[in-house]
C-alpha cells in the first residue's frame, strides 16, 4: 500500500492529471486543487511541440512530472510553491541547438 509523505501538518502535493495549453501548465492534484502556472516558467515545455508536451509521465506516486521527449522533470511541490525552471541560459541554448534551432517553432 502506498504511503503519503506528510510535511508538517500538510500532505505532500501529488498530481493526478496534467495538461499543457498554449500558455499554461495545468496540474490537477489528488486533493482536488487545480494549479495553473505560466508555461514560460518552463522553457523546455514552452519550446516543445504539442505532441512532446502531451507525453507526460507521473512518477513517484504523482510527485514528479516527467516529459521524456523534452528531458524535463518537475516536482509537483515546486510547481505548487511557484518555483520556475532553474535551467541556466547556456544549458537551454545547448538543448535548443541539439533540437536543430528553437525547439518547437516558438518565435520570441
Beta strands, then each sheet from edge to edge (+ up, - down):
strand 1: 6-7
strand 2: 10-11
strand 3: 15-20
strand 4: 24-29
strand 5: 34-38
strand 6: 57-59
strand 7: 64-67
strand 8: 72-75
sheet 1: 1+ 2-
sheet 2: 3+ 4- 5+
sheet 3: 6+ 7- 8+
end
